[in-house]
Amino acid sequence: MRGKFRVSLLIILVLSLAVAGCGHSGYDGDDSGLNGSITIAGSTSVQPFSEVLAEEFMAQYPGVKINVQGGGSSQGLEATRTGVAQIGASSRELKPEEKSFHEYLIARDGIVVIVNPANPVEDLTLEEVRLIFSGQIDNWKEIGGPDHEIILVSRESGSGTRDGFESLAMNKEPVSDKALIANSTGAIRTIVAGDRYAIGYVSLAVLDSSVKPLRVEGVAPTADNIRNGKYAISRPFIYVTREEPTGLVRSFIDFVLSDQGQSILTREGAVRVRP
């Protein structure tokens, strides 16, 4: 019996060592020993989402410090390349010369063209959107609306939403300097809701019944159409790392891609990319 007891102890010890040596695959909410600090730098459009994700993660793991910085997508990629940041945030597709990064699609964002609910216009082509916001189409009657001047409403220069809109919808052509300038997408929504001749653009997150979203190229700006790429004015939210992530960086990215992280992104107005 004593010999069998020794054998049993040996088997238990071997199994215990094997389990202790196994890491977990993906975020499972059981990283209680996490500590250290990382920096996320890049897109100003991704920045507010990263800040909320970081706050939630740090609340769960008090030994962790996550520093979130803006600066733009290209600057974030450069900061990651040089090791200044451990995670770069981009709100555009990576260029061929940037494909050496490890890339993680964390969400998608849609920019919605809105008008007043009293406006009869329902659908625009991308070309019409560009011509309207560049000031080349300046009367609603040219696109099936009333005979009245179009009132443009835009974000300020430097806004991530404006940068995304000019890149995706305007072919990088600037919005006309005749546009009224609002300091938030919520402010654009308020102005358009109060002016039947106004047109603006907002993130999907702030869309409500006070304004009417327009179809673009016949496609409605829904979460499903943004997720599957059918809606033209949409963009990816991407995290990149210089090397295969490990430790705290790996755990944070796993958290962002987990159901909890994706639910946070959805709550904040992004379109989740994981079921």
N, C-alpha and C positions, 0 to 999 in steps of 0.2 A: 504493500500500500504506500509506503514511504517513497518508493521509486516512482510509482505512478503520480504521486503528489508533486514530486520534483519535475516530472515531465510536463504536468499540467501548468505549473508555474512558469516553466520555460516557454510554453506555447503562448500563454497570456502575455508574457513580457515581449516576445517577438511581435505579436499582433499589436500591442500597445505602441511599440516603436514604429511599426509600419504606418499606423494611423497618424501618429504625431508627425511623421515626415511628409505626409501628404498635404499639399496646398489646396485651397479651394478654387474651383473654376467659376469665374463670374462673381458678381456681388451677391452675397447671401446675408448681409446685415450682421455678420458675426466677426467684425474686425475690431473687437473691443480693445486690442492692444495697440491700435494705430497711433502714431505720433509723428511729429515733424512738420515741415512747411513746404509748400510749393507755390509757384507763381503761374497764373494764367494771364496771357497778354494777347491783344489783337482786336478783332472787330468790335466797334462800338455798338453794333446792333446785337451781337451776341453777349456783350458785357453784362447787361442787366439780368439776363437769364443765368449767366455764370455766377453772378453775385448771389442770386437766390439759392441756386444749387449749393454753392459754397457755404452759405449760412446754414442750410439744412444739414449738410454733412458735418460741419464743425459743431453744431448743436448735439449731434449724436456722438461725436468723438472729440471731447474737449482738449485732447492732446494735439490736435491738428490745427494748423494755421494755413489758410489759403488766401493768397493775395491776388486780387483780380484787377487787371489794368486794361485800359483801352489802347488807343493809338492807331487802330486800323488793321485790317487783315494782313497787309503786306508787312507792316511793322511787327505784328505778332509772329508771323512766320520767321522773320529775320531774328527776332529775340529767341525763338525756339532753336533755330539753327546754331546760334552762337552760345546757347546754354544759359542766357539771361532768364528765360522762362522755361519751365518744364512742359507746359502745354500752350500751344498756339491756338487761337480762335479765329476762324475765317467764316465770312458770310458770302463767299464766292467759291466756285469750283477752283481746284488747284490747277495751276498752269503746268504744262509738260515738264518744265525744268524744276518744278516743286514736288514732283511725284516721288522723290526719295524719302519724304516724310511717311511715317505711319499715320494713316488717316482714319478718322472715326466720324461718321455721319450721326449727329446727335438729334437733329430735328430739322424741320423745314419751316420757312416763313413765307407768307403770302402778302403782297401789297395790293390792296383793293382800291379800284377807282370808284368813287362815290359821287352821287348827285342827290339833289333834293327829291323826296318822294313824289312831288308834283311834276317833276320833269318826265316827259313821255319817252325820252331816249332810254333804251334798254341794253344796247349792245354796241361795242366799238371794235374796230380792228386795231391792231397794234400801231399801224401807221396813223390812224386817226388820233389815237392817244398822243403820239409823238407830235403831230401837227397842232393839236389843241394846246398842249402844254408848252410848246415852243412859241405859241402865239400866231402861227400861220393860219389856223382856223380860229376865227374870233367871234363867230355868230352861230348860235344854235341851229338856225335854219339850214346851214350847210350840211348838217348831219341828221336832219329829220326832226329837229326841235323847233321851239318858237323863234320868232324873229326878234332876237334880243342878244346883246353882247354876252359872251361867255365870261364869267367871273372866275378866274383861276385862284386856287388856294393851295399853298405849298408850305413845306417845312423850310427852315432856314438852311443856308449853305453850311455844310459840315455835318448835318444830321445824317445818321446812318440810314434812316428810312428814305431820305431824299437821295442819298448816294445810290442806294439800291434801286430806287425808281428810275433815276437817270440812266443807270447802267442797263437795267432790264427792259424798260419800256421806251426809253428815249435814245437808245443807241449811243449813250454817253453825251448826247446833246443837252445843254443846260436848260432848265425850266426858265421861261420868259421872266424878265425882270419886272413885268407888269403884274406878276402874281402877288396876291396878298400873302404875307408871311405869318405863319402861326408857330408858336414855340413848342407844340406837341401835337401828336396825331389826334388826341382828344379834342384839342382846340380846333383843328381842321374839321372834325366831325360836327362840332357845335356851329361853326360858321356855315357849313354846307346845309345843315339842318334848318338854319334860319334864313336861307337865301335860295329861292327857287331857280336862280340862274347860275348858281355856283357849281364848281366841280373841284374835287380834291382827291387825295389818295391817303389811305390809312393802313396800318397793319391790321391783319385779320382779327387780332386780339381785341381791338376797340370797336369793332363793327356792331351796331345795334339797329333797332327798328326806326330810329330817328332819321336815318339816311337810306338811300337805295344803292346797293352794289350793282355795278354794271358787269355784264358778261364781256369778256375780251376774246375776240375770235370765236364767239359762240359758246365759250366755256365759262360756267359760273365759278366764282371764287369760293369753292367749298373746301373743307379740310381734305376730303377724299381726292378732289382734283388737284390740290396742291401736293398731297402726298405722292400721287402717282405721276406727277409731272405734266398733267394735261393743261393746267392753268399756266399761262405764259409768264405772268409777273410773279414768279416765285423763285426762291433761292435756298441753297442749303446752309445749315449751320453746322460747321465742322470743327472738331478738335484734331490737332496734329501733335505728334511727338517726334523727337529726333531719332530715338531708338525704340525698340520694343519696350513698352512700359512695364515697370515692375514696382513692387512695394506700394507706397502711398499713391503714386500717380496711377498705377493700375487699379487700385481700389476705388479711387475717385471716378475714373472713367467707367468702371463697371457699375458704380452707383448711378451715374448719369444714364446709362443704357438699361438699367433695371426698370422694373415696372414702377417703382417708387420715383425714380428720377424722371422717367417719361411722363408720369402723372403730374409732377411738378411743372415740367415744361408745358404740358397741355393747360394746366391751371393758369400759367402766366401768359398764355396766348400763342405759343408756338404749336406746330403740328408734329405730333409724335411720329417716329419712324419705326418703333418697335410695337408689335401688337400688344 
